[in-house]
Amino acid sequence: EKVSEVHAGDILVSGRQEILDDNGEVKEYYYQSADADVMGHVVYDYEDWIPEKLSLEQKTGQVQNQYYMIFGNYQWMLPKLYADYDQYETLDSKKQLCLMQSFYLPVFYGHITYMEQKTVEVTLTKDEVKALALEHLEQYLEDLEENGVSILDKNVMIEKVGANYHIYGEISASESIAKPALTEILPQPSAAQEEESDESE
């Protein structure tokens, strides 16, 4: 397995083959489609920021149900008045009226559940930050692997900067680095030599 340092734009596999004469000089070029698996060792810079304090939505346990029926363009709600929460999550349970197990009528009924929420600010411990940082990192690695990248090694550190945690490091990986391109067609050396010979006469 050959390992070399390469740069963007380097030709790694060419569709042009050189046919040499007895003197080791190019006699002619032969062209064919070229294909190869070229794997490269690449390094990704990784960075993530997690605030020490997070605002989270939490349910208060207060719940209000509102029942309804829909017939064509008409809709009835019961009760008409319900708890007016500043923040809430809803859950809609809707069913269609059915006769004889297969004949559906244009009548819907159900209820909407309103679950009150409130915003609370929590201060994360370092262990909680580490767990969250690991979750973010694993998602990042999973996304790379879904794109055909093989993870070789990871070196990630965490430090507190003011009211935030800074997570940073490098991800070593192996991935395909080949990009197909058209092979440049060069004039045949024999034709070029004939032109030089004609010019010298």
Solvent accessible surface area in square Angstrom, and as a share of the most:
residue,aa,sasa,rsa
1,E,216,0.97
2,K,188,0.80
3,V,134,0.77
4,S,69,0.44
5,E,151,0.68
6,V,54,0.31
7,H,123,0.55
8,A,113,0.87
9,G,78,0.75
10,D,70,0.36
11,I,139,0.71
12,L,78,0.39
13,V,70,0.40
14,S,51,0.33
15,G,4,0.04
16,R,57,0.21
17,Q,85,0.38
18,E,104,0.47
19,I,73,0.37
20,L,97,0.48
21,D,53,0.27
22,D,153,0.79
23,N,127,0.65
24,G,47,0.45
25,E,105,0.47
26,V,39,0.23
27,K,113,0.48
28,E,70,0.32
29,Y,32,0.12
30,Y,112,0.43
31,Y,61,0.23
32,Q,92,0.41
33,S,113,0.73
34,A,49,0.38
35,D,141,0.73
36,A,46,0.36
37,D,141,0.73
38,V,28,0.16
39,M,111,0.49
40,G,10,0.09
41,H,132,0.59
42,V,39,0.23
43,V,80,0.46
44,Y,61,0.23
45,D,121,0.63
46,Y,15,0.06
47,E,109,0.49
48,D,25,0.13
49,W,121,0.42
50,I,3,0.01
51,P,55,0.34
52,E,39,0.17
53,K,112,0.47
54,L,44,0.22
55,S,80,0.51
56,L,74,0.37
57,E,95,0.42
58,Q,81,0.36
59,K,114,0.48
60,T,52,0.30
61,G,61,0.58
62,Q,107,0.48
63,V,81,0.46
64,Q,51,0.23
65,N,52,0.27
66,Q,7,0.03
67,Y,113,0.43
68,Y,18,0.07
69,M,89,0.40
70,I,37,0.19
71,F,104,0.43
72,G,52,0.50
73,N,154,0.79
74,Y,147,0.56
75,Q,107,0.47
76,W,140,0.49
77,M,52,0.23
78,L,126,0.63
79,P,51,0.32
80,K,170,0.72
81,L,160,0.79
82,Y,89,0.34
83,A,35,0.27
84,D,134,0.69
85,Y,30,0.11
86,D,146,0.76
87,Q,67,0.30
88,Y,103,0.39
89,E,74,0.33
90,T,69,0.40
91,L,112,0.56
92,D,84,0.43
93,S,42,0.27
94,K,110,0.47
95,K,127,0.54
96,Q,68,0.30
97,L,69,0.34
98,C,45,0.27
99,L,82,0.41
100,M,171,0.76
101,Q,172,0.77
102,S,88,0.57
103,F,114,0.48
104,Y,127,0.48
105,L,43,0.21
106,P,83,0.52
107,V,16,0.09
108,F,64,0.27
109,Y,85,0.32
110,G,14,0.13
111,H,58,0.26
112,I,34,0.17
113,T,18,0.11
114,Y,19,0.07
115,M,35,0.15
116,E,42,0.19
117,Q,32,0.14
118,K,105,0.44
119,T,67,0.39
120,V,34,0.20
121,E,121,0.54
122,V,43,0.24
123,T,79,0.46
124,L,23,0.11
125,T,77,0.45
126,K,105,0.44
127,D,109,0.56
128,E,85,0.38
129,V,0,0.00
130,K,99,0.42
131,A,63,0.49
132,L,48,0.24
133,A,10,0.08
134,L,96,0.48
135,E,109,0.49
136,H,69,0.31
137,L,14,0.07
138,E,98,0.44
139,Q,96,0.43
140,Y,65,0.25
141,L,19,0.10
142,E,87,0.39
143,D,63,0.33
144,L,21,0.10
145,E,96,0.43
146,E,130,0.58
147,N,123,0.63
148,G,54,0.52
149,V,10,0.06
150,S,61,0.39
151,I,42,0.22
152,L,105,0.52
153,D,89,0.46
154,K,101,0.43
155,N,95,0.49
156,V,45,0.26
157,M,97,0.43
158,I,49,0.25
159,E,76,0.34
160,K,100,0.42
161,V,68,0.39
162,G,63,0.61
163,A,65,0.51
164,N,55,0.28
165,Y,12,0.04
166,H,27,0.12
167,I,4,0.02
168,Y,68,0.26
169,G,12,0.12
170,E,92,0.41
171,I,0,0.00
172,S,26,0.17
173,A,0,0.00
174,S,24,0.15
175,E,34,0.15
176,S,70,0.45
177,I,56,0.29
178,A,47,0.37
179,K,184,0.78
180,P,138,0.87
181,A,94,0.73
182,L,180,0.89
183,T,52,0.30
184,E,120,0.54
185,I,123,0.62
186,L,54,0.27
187,P,100,0.63
188,Q,61,0.27
189,P,21,0.13
190,S,55,0.36
191,A,46,0.36
192,A,39,0.30
193,Q,109,0.48
194,E,115,0.51
195,E,112,0.50
196,E,116,0.52
197,S,56,0.36
198,D,99,0.51
199,E,144,0.65
200,S,95,0.61
201,E,173,0.77
